[in-house]
Amino acid sequence: MQEVPSVPLLRIDSLRVESITPTSAPPFLQGINLRLMPNEILGVVGETGAGKSLLARAILDLLPEDLRVTEGEIFSRERPLSRLSPAERRAFRGGEVALIGTNAKELLDPVVTVGSQLVRVLRSHHRVSRREAWARAVSLLAEVGIVNAKERAHAYPHELSGGMAQRVVIAMSLISEPKVVLADDATLGLDATVSVQVLDMLVERTRKMGVSVILITHDLGIVAHYCNRVAVMRSGRIEEIRDTVDFLARPDHRYSQDLLEAAKARPIPWVRSIGKADTPLLEVSNLVKIFPGKRPGEEVRAVDGVSFLIPPSETLALVGESGSGKTTIGQCLVRLLQSDSGRVLFDGQEITTLSEARFRPLRRRIQMVFQEPYVALNPRWRVRHLVDEPLRMLDKLTSAERLKRVHGMLELVRLPARYAELYPYELTAGEQKRVGMARALISRPDFVIFDEPTTALDIRVRAQIIDLVRQLQSDMQLSALFITHDLNSVRSLAHNVAVMNRGRIVEMGSMEEVFARPKDPYTQKLLAAELGIEGIHGPQGSAAAKKKGTVD
């Protein structure tokens, strides 16, 4: 007897989305053809602006008011969605297809407890009593990994960590038992370990419930570890749809090949300095920074006795989860925060005890590139004013001389000179990062702190920033502290690695040694959560889950 092929849970035929206002812009989505089969995890990958999130909104019939579907159709189990009544559409959203977005705390109602929000969703799709709905909500919170679920159900979103809030959003998407889950960058901005825990839990729960998933992401590591098939999007089109194993081995399209190449770690091309360990450029000894706790008299030791050194022309990567104290160390080194005790020697000079007047000349040699450039860049200033600010503070140059230096620095960070007249809001995230680098480097420093320079960037933009930092390090002979939780970037940039946990360094050594033979359990946990693409041959879940045979 011949096996009858399964009916797709979702089918998209020749979908086209355009603006309803007259415009010469190309369609936002065009020629989209897609099938999502039962119990399948489909990855949709592409850069910002590719149309990934817009596709999810089109499926849910939640397009912005100025956009509409002009061609094609979306089918849910062979039912055309365009023919659904308003009541059927409401039942479809959340009942048959659920959405998990990024930045969970913005998605949750800040004035309603998380348990009540789950109850509200469940009762809008199923006829159950409030008591039954509450019991189901608490049970599901426990199932998605919320500790003390009965208590946490009474918590408000601001009382949860980012990882907990994301688990609540996942529980909210699953509580009505949908057939399809759209996960739109559901772990963007989360630590690697938390991201893996959330993804492992999502995949395990959906497989157990027989739910299909569309994982929308710009991270090919996620696709490689979790997805059965992958669709590559670019400029509103799907360039190719392939089985994950085949795609990783032999991508058809040149754009896909470029994405895969950009996602790979690059071995450090320059030779490590030899014999310079006795004369470090930066030496940190027993650094301590204490913040007041939530209760009177309570203290939080954000940095607790940290020591390390950085030789000239070398890079130390400081890795760890959010809250481990990495950024606090960087801010102490540039004196944005005053340390409570410990010593910091820069080129043999103790800098923690210097007055501001005596430290000011050293600011030329010690600079920091901040994690969120849009927050650090004055929105009222043009790029040329942002970049030349250190020159106005430290040098006596004419405006023409400063502008010439700005143009030269923009060229160094691979931005056209015309960008000098733009404002921060006119730049992409990657361009803002480059402006932040230009501002830090224009004083020609000897030591630069890069705070999460690759966080939340597209695959190719992240690779461009990594290549840029490497080139700058080589050309300018920079020493650097590279603060990150992106282990793939560490492989490409760092000579040495220090692993932080709860304000302390728990392991330190050469990049090769720490990654090949991690000694501390916390380091092993971080490395197990790394979702690279090397050596991956299809969806299998994270390394952590494989080792444990379950999910956290």
N, C-alpha and C positions, 0 to 999 in steps of 0.2 A: 504494500500500500504506500503510495507516494505521500510524503510529509507535506502538509499544508503550511505555506510560509506565514509567519506572524504578521499581524496587521500593525503598522507603525502607531505608536502612541501619539506622535506628532508628525505631521507631514506639511512641508512648506513647498509650494510650487510657484516658481517664477515671481517671487515677491519683489515689489518695487515700492519704495517709500520716497515721496517728494514733498517739497514745500507747497503749501496751498497759495502762497503769494507769488506773483510773477518774479522770476529770478533766473539768472543765467547759470547758477550753480548746478553741478551735476546731481543726480538723485542721491539721497543719503544711503539708500539700500537699492541694489539693482540685481535682478536675476538670481535671487537667493533660492536655491533648491536644497532641501535638507530632509532627512528621515531620522527619527529617533525611535529605536526599537525597544521592546520591553526588556527590562533589566540591563539596559545599556548605560554606560557612562561615556558621554560624548564631550570632548574638549573643544572649545572654541577659542582660538588663540589669535592674537594680533596686537598691533600697537594702538596707542591712544588715537581715537578718531577713525578706527577701522570700521566701526559700526556694531561692535559686539553688544554693548548695552542697549543700543537702539533696537537690535534684533529681539532682545528679551522683552523690551517694552512693546514691540509690535505683536509678539505672541500673546501678551496679556491685554492687548488693546488699550494700552496706556501711553500712546504716543503723545508728544507735546501738541498743544493746540494748533500750532502752525504747520504740522506735518500730517500726512495721510497716506494710506495705502492706495496707490493708483493702478497697480496691476497685481495679478497673482492672488493666491488664497492660502490660508492656513487652516489645516484640518486637525481636529482632535479626535482620534479614533474614527477617522473618515467622516466626521461631521464638520462642515464648513463653518468656521467661527463667524463669518460675516452674516450668517443667517440666524444667529442666536438672538433671542429677545434680551432686553436689558436685565431681566431677572436671571435668565440663563447665563448671561455674561458674569454677573456677580457671583453666581454659584461656581462658575468655571474658575474665576480668580480665587486662589486659595483653596478651593475645593478639589479641583482636578489638577491645576498647575499652580505651584507656589514659588515665590521668589525669595531668595536670600541675598541681601545686598551687603555692601561693605560698610564700615563705620557703624557698627551695630547700635551704639548709643544715640546716634541721630535718628535711627529707625524706630526706636522704642519711645513710647509716650513717657515723658519725664515725670508726670504727676500721677501715674497709675502704677501699682505694684506689678511686677512681672507675671506673677501668678494670675492676677485679674486680667492682664492682657491676653494670656493664653486662653483663659476661660472665654473671653469675648470672641476670640477667633473660632474656637471650637463650637460654641453655641450659635454662631452665625451660619454654620454649615451642617450641623447635626442637631437633632432634637434630643437633648439630654438635659437633666436637671443641673442646677448650679453646683450642687454637692458632687454629682458624678463628674462634672466638668473639672471641678477643682481637684478631685482625686486623680483624674487623668493627667492634669497639668503637672501636679507634683511628681507623679510616676514618670512622666516623660522628661522632666527636668533631671531626675536621677539618672535616667537612661542615657541622657546626653552628657553625663559626667559632672553635673552640678553637685558639689559636696553639701550635705545638710539641706537637701532639696526642700523639706518642709519649712525650714526657716527662710531660705533664700526666696521662696515663692512670695513672701511678704516684703521682700526688698524692693527698693526703687532702682531704676537703671544706674543712677549716679553712685550707688553703693557697690556696684559690681566692677571687676576688672574688665579690660578689653576682651580677654579670652572668654570670661564668663558671659559677658553680654552677647558675644557672637554665638555661644552655645544656646542662649535663650532665643535668639532669632532663628536658629536652626530648629529648635523645639517648636517654635511658633509656626514654621513652615511645614512641619511634619504632623502637627496635632490633628489636622483635619483629614489625614491619610490621603494625600494627593497621589496622583499617578506619575506626575513629573515634577521635578524640582529644578528651578533655574538658579544656579549659584553664581552670582555676578561678582567676581573678585572677592569672594566671601572671607578670605584671610589676608587681604591687602593690609600691610602695616603691622601685622601681628609678628611676634617673635617666631623664629624658626620652629622651636619646640612646641609653642602653642599652636602654630599653624598646622603642624603635622598632627597634633592631637585632635584638633577640630576637623581636619580633613579625614583622618582615619575614622573618627566617630561618625561623621556624615556618611561616608561610604559604607561603613559597617551597618548603620541603621537603615539606609536606603536599600541595601541588598537584602537585609532581613525582612523588610516590608515589601519587597518587590517593586520598588520605585525606580524609575529611570531618572538620570541626572544629566543636565547640561552644565558643565563646568566652564564658565567664562573666565579667562585669565590671560595675563601676559607672561606667565611663568611656564616655560616649557618643562621645567623639572616636575611641576604638578601634573602636567599632561602625561609625561613619561611614566610616572608612578601610579597614576590612578585611572587613566582613560583607556577605553577599548578602541575608540576611533578619535581622530582629530580633524577639525575643520580649520583651515587657515584663512583668516579674513584680512582684506586690505582695501581701503577706500570704498567700503560699502559692497564689496564683492567677496565671494568665497573663491579663493585661488585654487584650493584642492581639498578634498576630503579623502583621508586614507586610514587604513588600519594603523594603530600606533606603532606597532613593531616595524611595519614596512616604511612608515614615514620616518622614523628615527634612522633607519638603515639607508633609505634611498628616497629622499624628498624629490618630487618631480619639478616643482617650480623654483626658479632662481631665488625669488623672495623667501621661500621656505628654507632654502639652503643657507641664505644669509642669516635668517633667524637662528637656525641651528648652530651655525658657526659663532654667532654673537653670544650664544648661551654657554659656550664651552669656556672652561678655565684656561688661562694662558700662563704658561710657566714664566717666571721672572726672567727677563732677557739679560739683565746685567749681573756681574759677578759680585758676590757679597764681599764687603770690605774685610780685609784680613789685618790683624795686628792693631786695630784701632780700639779694641775693647777697653784698653787702659786709659784712653783719653776720650770718654764719651762727650758728645755735645750737650746732652741732657741727662741728668742723674736725679732721680726722685727717691727719697729715703723716708720711709715710715710716714707717708702723707695721711692726714686724718682730716675729714670734714664732717661735722656734726650739725644736724638740723633739729629743730624742736619737733616733738611728736604731737599727736592730736590731743593728748591729755596733758594737763599741767605737770611739769617736771619730767615728762617723758622725752627721751632723746632717740634720734635715728642716726646711726653711724653710716652715712652714705658712702664714705670712703674710710676704710679701717686699716691703717698701717700698710699702705701700698708702697712698694719699692720696685723700680725698674730703671734701666738705662738705655739710651739710644745713641749709638755711635754716629759719627758724621756720615751723611749720604745713605743712611739706612732707614728702613721703615719698620716700626713695631705696630702690629695690629692688636687692638684691645677689643676683645669679643666677649659677649655675654648677653643675657636677656635684658629687656627693659627693666629699669630699677636697680640694676647691678652696680651702678656708680660710674659708668664709663664717661658720660658727658660731664658729670660733676668734676672728674679729674681734669678733663680738658679745660673747663672753665676756671679751675684753680690755677692751671699752668699759665693762662693768659691774664690772670688776676681779675677776672670778672666776678669770681668768688674768692673770698679770703679763707685760706685753709686754717684749721684750728691748731695744728701742730705738724711737725715734719719738716724736711728740707727739700728744696728744689734748686739744684745747681745747673745754671745754663752757661756753658763755655767756662766752667770753673767759678762762676760768680753766684753766690746765694741770692735768690731773687724774692723769696717770700718775705724777707724783713726789710726790703728796700722801700723807701718812701715813693709815693706816686711820681714825684718830680724826678727822682733818680731812675725809676723804672721806665719812665716815658721813652727815653731814647732806645731802650731795648724792644719796644713794641714794633720797631721797624724790622727786627730780626725774628720776632715770634708772632705768628699770625694764626688765625683760626677761620676755617670755612664751616659755616653753621649748617645744621641739619635741615632746617626749613628756610630756604633762601627767601621765599616770598614774605615771611614774617620778619626776616632780618633786613630786607631791603625797604627803604623808605618809599612808599608808593607815590609820593609827591615829587620825587626826584627823577630826573632822567638818568639813564645808565652812566653817562659821562660824569655826572656829579657823584653818583654812588661809587664809581671806581676811583675817581681822583681824590676822594675824601681823605685817605691817608696822606696823600701828597700835600694837601692843604694844611694838614696838621703837623707834618714832619719836615717838609721842605719849603724853601723859598723859591718858587718857580712862577713864571708868568703863566697866564691862562693859556696862551698858545703852546707853551712848553708842556703844560699838564695835558692838554688835549692830544698832543703828539704822543705822549707816553700812554694815554688811554687807548688810542688807536692801535699802538703797538701791542699793548697787553691784550686787547680784544682779539687781535690777529693771533696772538700766542695761544689763546684758549679757543681758537677756531670760530670766532664770531666776526661777521663783516663790520667794517668801521661804521657803517650807517646805523648799526644798533646803538651807537652812543647817544642818539637822539630819542630813543624809545623809552617808554616807561615800563616798570616791572610787569604790569598787567598785560602788556602786549607781547610777552615772552612765554614760551612753553616752559614746563618744569625743568627740562634739561638745559635750556638756555639760561634760566634763572640760576641754576647750579653753576654754570660757566661764568656768569657775572659775579657770583659770590667768590669764585676762585680768582677771577681777575682782580677783584678788590683786595683780596688777601695777598696776592703775589706782586702787586704793583710797587710795593716798597722793597722788593727783592729780598725776602726774608731767607734766613738759614734753616728755620724750623717751622713747619706748618702742621696744624691739627686739622684733619679732615673728619668731621663729625657726620657719619652716615651719608657719604656723598652719593651712594647708589640706591638709597631707599625709595621704593615705590615708583621707580622709573621703568619705562618700556625696555624690552630685551635689547634692542639695538642701541637705544640711548644709554643704557647702563654700560654696554660694551664700549661705546664712544667715550664715556666719562672715565672708565677704567684705563683705556688707551691714552687718554689725555693726561691723566694723573701720572701714569708711567712715563710718558714723554717728558712732562715737566720735571719729574724727579731726576730723570737722566740728564736733561739739558741744563737744569739749574743746580744740580747736585744737592737737592733738598734732603734734609732729614725730616721724617714725618711720623706722626702718631695717627694711625688710621682706626677710628672708632666705628664699629659696625657690628651687625649680627648677620651680615651676608657672607657666609663662609666661602661661597664661590668667588667672591671678590677678593677675599683674603688670599686665596691660592694665587691670584694674579698680581697682587701688589706687595705682599709683606715678606720681609726676610725673617722676622721673628714674630711670635704670637704670645700674648698674655691673656689668659682666660679668667674673667671676673665672675664672681658669684657673691651676692649680698655684701658688696663693698670690699671684698678681699680678692687677691689674685690667688687662684687655686692651682694654676699650672702655667709654666712659662718655658719656652724653648724655641728652637728654630721651627719655621713653618713646616719643613719636611718631617721633623721629628714628632711634633705635636699631632699632625694630621695622620701620620703613619702609625704611631704608637702612643696614643693618649693614655695617660696614667690615672688621672683623676676621674671618678665616676661622672662628675658633672660635665667634664670635657667629652667623655664618651657619649653622654646623652645629647649634647649639642651636635656632635658629628653624626650621630644616628639620625638626627632630624634633618640633615642636609639633603635637599632634593635636587641633586645635579642630574645631568643627562648622560654622563659617561657611564658605560657599563650597564645601561638599563635596556632590557629587552621586552618591554611591554608592561601593562598595568599589573602592579603587585602590591600596592600599599607601601607605606614607608618602611624604612629599615628598622625603625623602632618597633613597629607593629609586627613585622616579620619575626624579629628576635623573640618577642614575647608571646606571639601566637594570638594576640588580641589587641585591643586598642585601649588607651588610657581613658 
